[in-house]
Amino acid sequence: MNKTILLIAVVLSSLFAHCQKDKNSADGYGDGPRTNVSAALQGNWMYGNFSMTEYWTQNPGDYLGNAVQFAIAFKFNANGTYEQYFTSSAVSGTVVTYQQSVSKGTIEINETNHTIITHANAAHYKRTQNGRTVEERDMQKSEMTLKTQYTYTTGNEADGTKAIYLKLNGNGEPLPFLQKF
C-alpha cells in the first residue's frame, strides 16, 4: 500500500512539477540551485511497471495493449541539471490512453545526507487516445511543484544492475530506479 501511495505521489509530482520554458534559459534547464553530480549518480535511471492483463478487441487480430503500464525515468547530468520522463498507458473498454511528460530543471544532490532536490523549470505534456493526440502543450507555472525532495540509497539489483532507491520526502518504501543505457 505504501509503495502504491509513493508511486502515485511520484507520478503526480512528475506531471505537475513542471512548467513552461524559462525565458532566461535557452536550454530549458533554468537557473535554479544546482550542485555537480558525481560520476556514481550521473546517467539514466528508470523505474517501471506493467499489468499482466492484456486487452484485445472482439476481432482477435486487434491488440489494444497491456491493461496498465507506467515508467518514470531521470537523467542526471554532471553539471547539475536533470531531465525527468513519465509515461503511462491504460486500456478501458476499447480506448487506449497514453500519457507522457518530459521536464527539465536543476538538481541539488547532498551525498552526505543522501538527498536529491529537483527544481523544475520546463515541461511538455502529451496525451493520446487510440493513437490520436487529444492534448499536447507546455505546462504553466501554476501547474507545477517547483521543488521536490527525495532521499536515496544506492546499490545493485540481484542481476548486478546498478540502482538508486528513491523515497519521495523520505516516506514510504523506496522505488528502485535502475541504471539504463
N, C-alpha and C positions, 0 to 999 in steps of 0.2 A: 504494500500500500504506500509506504513512504517513498519507494522508488518511483511509483506512478506519479505521486504528487511532485516529486523533484523533477521528473521528466516534463510534466505539464508546465511547471514554473520555468524551466529552461527554454522550452518551446515558446511560451508566451513572451519571455524575455527576448528571445531572438527575433520574434516577429515585431514586437513593439519597442525594442530597444534601439531602433534605428531611424534615421531621418534622411531628409534630402541633403544633397551635397552642400558643404560649407563653401560659401562664396570666396573665402580667403584661402582655400586649399585646392589647388589644381588637381592633386592626386586623389582627393576624396577622403583621405585619412584624417584630416583636420589637424589642429594644433593643440590637442589635449595633452594632459600629463602622460609621460611615457618614460620607460626605462629600457635599456638594451635587453634583449632576450638572449639568454645563454644558449650555447650550442645544443645542450641537452633538451631544451624546450622548443627550439625552433622547428618549424616544419608543419606538416599537415596531420591533424588528429581528428578521428571520426568516431562517432557513436551512432548506431543504427539498430533498427528492429523491424520485424515484419510479422504478419499473421500467417498461420499455417492454412488458413481458409482461402480458397480461390473461387472466383466467380466466372461463369460462362453464361452467355445468353441462351434463349430457347434453341437457337441454332448452334449446335455443338462446335461449329467452326469459329465462333466469335468469342474470343477470350477477352474478358473485361479486366482481369487483373487480380492481384492479391487484395484481400479484404482491407488491410491497413498496412501501410509502410511509412516509416519516417527515418530521417537521418539528420544529424547535426554535425557540423564539421567546423574546425577552427584552422586557420593558417596563421601561425605566429612568426613574424619576420624579425630578423636580427635588430633592426632599427627601432623597435618598439611600436610597430604597427601590427594590426591584425585584420583578418577577414573572417567573417562568420557566415556559414551557409546553413540553411534549413530547407528541407524538402519533405513533403508528405503526400501520400495519396490514399484515397479511401473509395470503396465501392459501396454505393447504396442503391439498391434496386438495379437499374441498368445505367446509372450515372457514375462515371469515374471522375472524381475531383482531385486535381493535382495542385499543390501549392508550393511555392518556393520563394525564398528571400535570400538576398546576399547583402551583407553590410560591411562597412569599413570603419576603422577608428584607430585609436591609440590604446596602448596596453601598459599597465604597470605590473611588474612581477617582483614580489618580495620572496626570494628563495629562502630566507631565514624563517619567515612566518608562514611560508607556503601559501601565499595568497596571490591571486590574479585579479586585477581590476580592469575591466574593459570600459572604454569611453567611446560610445557610439558617435559617429559623425555623419554617415551617409548610408542609405539603404534603398534597395529596389525590391518590389514585391510583384509577384505574378500568380494568378490563379486561372486554371483552365478546367473546363468540364467537357468530357468526351472529346478531348483534343482541341477544343475551341477556346480561345482566350476570352475570359469574361471580365478580367481586371488585370491591369498592368500599370504600375506607376511608381514614382519615387515617393517615399514616405515623408510625412511632415514632422516637424519637431514636436508638435503637440501629441503625436502618436508614439513617442519614444520614451524609453528609460535611458537617461544619459549615462548612467553608471551602473555596472553590475559587478558584484564581487563574488568570487569563488575561492574556496580553499581546495588545495590539491595535494596529492601524493603521486609519486612516480613508481613504476615497477614494470614487470613483464607478465604477460599472459602465459598460460601453460605451454603454448606453442612457441614461446620466445619473443613474440611481438611486443615492442615497447608500448607502454600505455601511460596516460595521465588519467588519474581518477579524480573527477571534479565533483564538488558539492556546492550547490548554489547557497550563498550566505552561510556556509558551514553547516547546513542542515541536511538531514536525510542520508540515505545510502549514496555512496559515490557512483557516478556513471563512468564506465570505462571508455575513454577515448583512445583508440588505437592509432599508432603512427602509420600513416599511409604514404604511398609514393615517395 
